[in-house]
Amino acid sequence: MSSPRPMDTGEAAAGGRPSADSRASVLATQRTALALRLLAVVLGGVALGLPYVHHGAFPLSWIAFVPLLWALERRGLLAAYLFGVVMGTAAWAVGTNWIAEFIGILKGYAVPWNWMSAAMVWLWAGQFHGLAALAYQWLRRHTGAPAVLLFPVLFVAAEAAYPQLFAVKVGESQAPFLVGIQGIDLVGILGLDFIICLTSAVIYMLLWGRISGRDGVAVGCALAVLAAWFAYGIVRLDTWDDRISTWTRTRTRSVGVVQPNDVPSVKIPPPPEGYSRRRPPEMDMTRALAAEGAELVVWPETRYKGYYASAQVRLAYSRQLREMGTALLFHDLERVRREVGFDDYNTAVVLSAEGETVGDYRKIKRVAFGEYVPVLSEVPFLRRWIEQYFGDFTREITPGDGHRTLRAAGMRLVPKICYEASFPAFVGEAIGRDAAGKVLVVMSNDGWFGRTNQPSAHLRVTALRAVENRVPMIHAINGGPSGAVLPNGRFVARSEAFTRGTLMVDMPYSASSGGSFHSRHPRVFNDFLYAAALGLLGWGWVSRRRSRRFAGAP
């Protein structure tokens, strides 16, 4: 038997209790450990957010969750939640720093008030990171399941379910990583998010030696999943490169994009000097593109063109397009009279090269607080407060009643307006099972975000919709950068940001190609995630009840 440890004089004086110096030393050690863990999760958040700002930093996303998983070791549930919130808030503050500029332009707030308002948005968005970390820690406590099983499912399910003002996904920073994104034609962007989280979980378990017994089997299975994902990416990228090369040799479509770089305005602006509603500046730019051989010209989302409001404008557009011999896809605000009042729509309309109306599409997914007030619309005094705060920016827009496919210039165009392209399953449903020959066309006005990285990030996000659905994609952004992306994720053309001008695209096209497993089943992986997350939580609940019952047994 070992002899008892002799007490120091401080302990003896206190009757065996630790001395004040030793207690202070313990507290200092605990504070240092807490500070290191907080620093780790902040760095993880920065690593997660930075690729949205600098697209060359995309590899950081794949290791961003390792610090959080380490910080959660032997921590309580409250600490897990707080660590998750800190990481999520840091990630959003870095990756969506443009929200501060947006609020400044919208409300006229100067520094620091615009940043303080943006911080509220970032803190709200960071909550789902905290909820995912809380659920992960709770399940680790009650099931002992490995990180590779729990973390990817819980985080991505929380990401998919959590209401966000701006729907940003982890994998949307990965457009430059062509091999890494090919698998989204099976499982969508949430599948890529799952793979990114799985990679961090594997690295965490390997670094901290959790590779024996059941954990070793789990890590081996996770490595097999990652190997399959990247092998699929290599094969599919090569296959699509070969396929598109045959389109280039046979037929390309000449598409022009107009980039007017208008200054954003909550009021309806008058036409610029020397122009009119019947001949806006975009029409002269369209004429120049038609002279270069454009079969179709796309204008970006705008505030107001007067096309639906004036028969003279409609006749003028028709006459000018007949003269040019090119089709036109553009956006306008449409007001429809009802028995009581009016319905306002955000509408995309296609005119043929003969100047005839081919059809239109009314925006379905509306921007919260810009095009509708969620929930609060039915509470009058809250609605009045929202309208006073957001002013003319809040305009109640009626949602459209369905997707549309519009034929022009020998192509089947699927228009989507701005924010709608941020919803993978929604876009997948628009492409659908009848996908052959479809081209996704996105029209945006990103001037509200100032000279920030948001327009470039928006273009990269929509590039992923092309890969998910294996269709070409054209994105016209008011101030740029506009671009065209092929079904393999490669850019075929791209303009400069914050400039006025045009973009001419010679786009490889096949009338018989298009569609993917994701476009045919756009919500399958989402449903799998929700079911898996509920299953894991149910497992934890049963394990908790069983352990409590055993603990209470005599």
N, C-alpha and C positions, 0 to 999 in steps of 0.2 A: 504494500500500500504506500502511495506517495505521501509525503508529509505535507501538511497544510501550507499554503502560500503565506509567508509573513506579511502582516499589514504594514503599510507605510505609516508615517507619523500622522499624516492627514486623516487616514482612515481610522487610526486608533483614537485620535482626538474626537472623531465624530461617531464613535461607537461602532465602527465597522462599515459605515456608509462611505461611498466614494467622496473624495475631497472635491472642493470647488474647482481646483485646477484640473482634475481628471474629468469632471463633468464638462468643463469648458472645452477641454481637448476633444471629447466625444462630439459635442455640438459643432465645433469647428470642422471636424472630419465629416459630419453629416451635411453641413452646409456646403462644403467643397464637393461632396459627391452629388448633391442636388444641383449645384451650379454646373458641374460637368455634364450631367444628364440634360439639363435645360439647354446648354450650349449645343449638345449633340442634336437635339430635336430641332433647334433653330437652324443649324447647318443643314439638316435633312430637308427642312422646308425650303431653304434657299436652293438646294440642289434640285428639288422638285419644281420650283417656280422658274429657275433661270432658263431652261430650254424654251419657254414660251417667249422670252425676250431675245435670246441669242440662239437661233436654231441649230448652230453648230455644237451647242452644249447638250444635245439630246441624250448622249450616253449617261448623263448624270441621273436621269429619271430611273434608270435600272438599279441604282444603288441607294436611292434617296430614302427608302424606308428602313435600311439597316440601322441607322442611329436610333430611330424610334423603337425598333424591336429590342435593341440592347438596353435602352433607357427604361423599358417596361419590366425588365428583370427584377423580380422580388419587390415590385412596387404594389401598392394598394390600388383599389378601384378608382378612387378620387384622383390619385396621382396619374393613373393611366389616362383618364379622361382629360385632365389638364395638359398632359404632355401632348396628346393628340390634337387638342385645340391650338396649342402653341405652334406645333408644326404646320397644321393646316392654315392658320392665320398668316404665318410667315410665307408659306408657299403662295398663297393668294396675293399677299402684298407685293411680292416680287413679280409673279407671273402676270398679274392683272393690275399693274401700277397705273394703267391708263384709266382706271375708274375715277381716280382723282381728277384727271384732266376732263373727263366726261362731265363730272359734277360741276367743275369750274366753268365749263362752256355753257352747260344747261342752266345753272343757277346764278352764274356770275360771281361765284365764291372765289375769293383770293386765298392764298396760303396764309394760315394753316387750316382754314375752315373747310376747304375742299378735301384736304387730306384727312381731317377728322371725320368727315362724313363718309369718305371711302373706307376708313378703318372699321366703321360699323358694318359695312358690306363684307369686308374681309373676315371680321370676327364671326359673322353669321355663317359664312361659307366654311369657316374652320370647324364649325360644330360637328359636321359629319365625320371628320377625322377623329374628333374626340369620342363620338359615339361608337365608331368602329374600334378604336383602341380600348374603350371600356368593355365592349362585348368580347373582344379578343382576350382581355385579361381575365374576365369572369369565366370564360370557357376554359382557359388554361388552368385556372384554379380548380374547376370542378370536373374536368375531363382528362387533363394532362395531355391532350392531343397536341401534336407538333405544330409549329408555326406554319409550315408549308401547307397544312390542311386547313387551318383556321383563318389565317390572315388574308389571303387573296379573296376568299369567298366573302368574308365579313366586310372588308373594305370596299370592294367593288359593288356589293349589294347596297351598302349604305350610300355610296356615291350615286348609284342609279336611282335610289328611292328619295333622296333628300332634295327638297325644293330649293332651287337656287335662282337668283335673279338673272345671272348669266351662266348658262349651262356649259361648264368647262370640264373636260375629262382629262385624266392623267395622260392618256396616249395621244392626245391631240398635238403634242409637241414632237411627234415622231415621224412626221412626213418625210424628212430627209433620209430616214433609215429604211430604204426600199425593201431589203430582205426581211426586216423585222415587221413590216406592216402587211405583207401579202396575205397572211392568215385571216385578216379581218373580213375577207370575202366569205368566210365561214361563220364567224361569230361576232362580227362587228367590232366597234371600238372598245366595247366593254370586255371583249375577249382579249384584246391587246392590254388593257389595264390589268386584267387578271394575270397575264404572263409577266408583266412588269413587277407586280406585287410578289408573284411567285419567285422571280429571280432574286429579289431582295431577301425573301424568307430563306431561300437556299443558301445564299451567301452568309446570312446571319448564323444559320445552323452549322455551316462548315467552319466559320471563324471561331465559334464558341464551343466546338467539339461535340455537338449534339448529333452524333452519327452512329450511335450504337443501338442495337436491339430494334425496337419498333420505329424509333426515330430514324435509324439508318435506312430501313426499308422505305419510309416515307420520303427521305431525301433522294434515294435512288429512283423512286417513281417520279418525283418532281423533275429530276434531271432528264429522265426519259421524255417527259412532256415537253421540256424546253428544247431538247434535241429534235423532237418531231416538229415543233413549231418552226425552227430555223431551217430544217431540211425542206419542209414544205415551202418556206419562203424562197429558198434558192431555186427550187424546181419551178415554182409558179412564175417567178420573175423571168426566168429564162424562157419559159413557154410563152408568156405574154409578149416578151420582146420579139420573139420570132413571129408570133401571130400579127403583131402590129406592123412589122416590117413588110408583110405582104399587103397590108392596106396602103402603105405609103407608095408601093410600086404600082398600085392599081388606081386608087382614087382618093383624093383629099378634098375636103370642103374648105372654102375660103370664107372665113368668118371675121368680121370687123367688130371691134369693141370701142365704144366711145367713152372717154374719161374726161368729163367736163370740169372736175375739181371745183364744184360749187361750194361756196361758204354755207355752212348749215344755218338754218333759220327756223324758229318756231312759227313765225308769220309767213304767209304766202308772199314770196318776193315778186316784184315786177320783173318783166323780161329785161335783160341787159340792154343798154343803149344800142340802138341800131337793129334790134331784133324785136320779134313779136311772138305771141302765142302760136300764130300760124307758121312762123319760121324761127324756131328757137336756135341757139348756137349749135345744139346737137345735130340739127338737120344739115347744116353746112358741113359738119364733120362727117356725117353719114354720106354726103355727096362725094367727099374726097375719098372715102373708103370704097364707095361704089365704083369710082373711077379706077381704083386699084384692082377691081375684080371681086369685091366682096359679094357673096351670094346672100348672106344674112348679116345684119348689123344688130348689135345688142347695146342698149343703153342701160345705165345703172338705175337703181332705185332713186327716185327724186321726191321732192316735196309736193309739186303740183305742176301739171302741164296744160290743163284745160281741155284735154281731148274729149273727155266725156261730157264736159259742161257746155261745149260749143260745137254746133254743127259746122260752123265755118272752119274751125280748127280741124275737124275730121275730114272735111273736103280738101283742105290744103295739104294735109298729110298724104291723103290718097293720091292727089295729083303729083306731088313731088316724088313719091315712091315709083309711080308709073314712069316718070321721066328718068329716074335712076335705074330702074330695073332690078331693084334689090328688095328683099324682105326685111322687115323690121320687128324686133321684139323690144318693147319698152314698158315703162311703169307709169301709172297715174293714179290719182285719187278718184274714185267713182262714187257718186251719190245717187241712190235709188229712192224714189218717192214711194212711200207706203200709205196705207189708208190713214194711219196716224204717224206723222213725222217722216223721218228719213232714215235710211241705213247707209252708212259710209263704209266703203271697202278699199283696201289696198289691192290694186289690180294690175296684173301683167297682161298685155294684149299683143297679139301677133297680127301684123298686116303682111299680106303677100306682096310679091314684086309687082302685081297688078294693082296694088293699093286697096285690095279688098280685105275685110276683117276675116281672119281665119278662126279666131276664137280667143277666149281670155281665161285667166286663172285668178281667182280671188284668194288672197292670203288667208291661211287657216291658223297657223301658229302666230299668236300676237305677242308683242313685247309688253310685259307687265309694267304698269305705271306709265307707259308711253302710248299704247294702243288699247289698253283696258286696265281697270283697277281690280285686281283679283280679290274676290270675296267681299271687299269693302263696297263694291258697286251697289249692293243691296242695303247698305247702312248709310242713310243720307248724310248725317253729320260727319261721319268719317270720310265719305266720298268728297264732301265739300272741302275738308281739310287737305286731302290729297290733291285736289284740283288747285287749291290755293298755293300749295307748295310747288307742284310741278308746272303750274301755269298752262300755257298753250301747248306744251309738249304732250300733255295728257289729252288725247283725243280718242273717244270711244269708237273703235273700229269693229265692224261686224265681221265675224269669221266667215270664210268661204265654206261651201258645202262639200268639197271633195277635190281630189287631185285631178289634174288635166294633162293630157298629152296633145300637143298642138303641132301640126305638120307645117314645115316651112323649109324651103331650099333643099328638098329631098331628105330631110331629117325629121325625126320625131322628138320634139322638144318637150322637156319636162321642166317648167319654170318653178323656181322657188325664190322667195323674197327674203333676203337678208337673214334674220334670226332663225328662220326655218331650217337652214342648212346645218344648224347645230344639233339637230335631233336625228341620230342615225336610223332608228327604227321608223320614224316618220318618213324620211327620205327613201328608205328601203321599200316601204309600202307604196310610195309614188312610182318607183321603178317597177316593182311587182314581178309577177310571173311572165307577163307579156313585155319582155325587156328588149327584144331585138331591135336594133337601130335607134334606140333612145339616146338622147344627149341631155345631161343635167345642166341647166342654165340657172345660175344664181345671180341675183341683182341686189346690190347693197349700196347704202349711203353711210359710209363710216367716217364722214367728216365730223361727227359729234365727238370723236375721240381725239381730235387734234393731231399734232405731229408726234404720235406715239407709235409703239410697235403693234397696236391692235389691228390695223388693216392687214399687215403682213401675216400676223397670227391667224386672222380670219381666213385669208387665202389658203394657208396651210391646212386649216381645219377642213375646208371644203374639198381640198385635194384628197383627203381620206375617204370622202363620200364616193369619189370616182373609183377607188380601189374596192371599197366595200361592195359596190354594186356592179363593178366591171363595165362601166360606161364612161365615155368621154365627159369632161366637165368644163364648162366655161363660166368664169366668175367675173362679172363687170362691177368694179368698185368705183364709186364716184371720184375719189381722189387717188385711186390706185393703192397698191399694185393690183392691176387686173391680170388675169392669167387663164391659160387653158392647160388642162391636165388629162393625160391618157389613162386608160383603165389599169395600167401597171403602176401608176403613181408618178410617172415622169412628166415634168413640165415640158410642153411643146412651145410655149410662148409665155412671156411675162413682161409687164411694163414696170416703169419706175413709180415709186410712191410719191404722193404730194405734187403731182404734175398734171398739167392739162395737155391732152393729146389723144391719139388713137393707137390702137394695137391691131395689127393684121395677123391673123392666124391661119396657117395652112394646116388644117387638122386632119390627120388620118382618121378614116371613118369606114365602118362596115355596117351595111343595112341588116346583116344577118347575125351580128354579134351583140351581146349584152346580157346582163343578168348574172346572178350568183346564188349560192345557197342562202346567203344573207338576205338578198332582195326577195327571195321566195319565202323565207321564214325569218323575218326581221326581228321577231320578239322571242324566238326560242331560247337563245342564250340568256336573255333577261329573265325569263321565267325559270330557267334552270338555277340561276343565281339566287333568286328569291326563295325557291324551294330548298336549295342547299343551305342557305342561311337559316331558314326556319327549322330545318332538320337539325342543324348544329345547336341552335338555341334549345330545341326540345331535348336533345341529348344532354345538354348541360343541366336543364331543369330536372330531368329524371335522375341524373347522377347526383345532383345536390340533395334531392329528396332521399335517395338511397343512403348517402353518407350520413345524413341527419338521423335516419332511422337506425342505422348501425351504431351511431354514437350514443343514441338513447337506449340501446339494448342493454340488459343487465349483464 
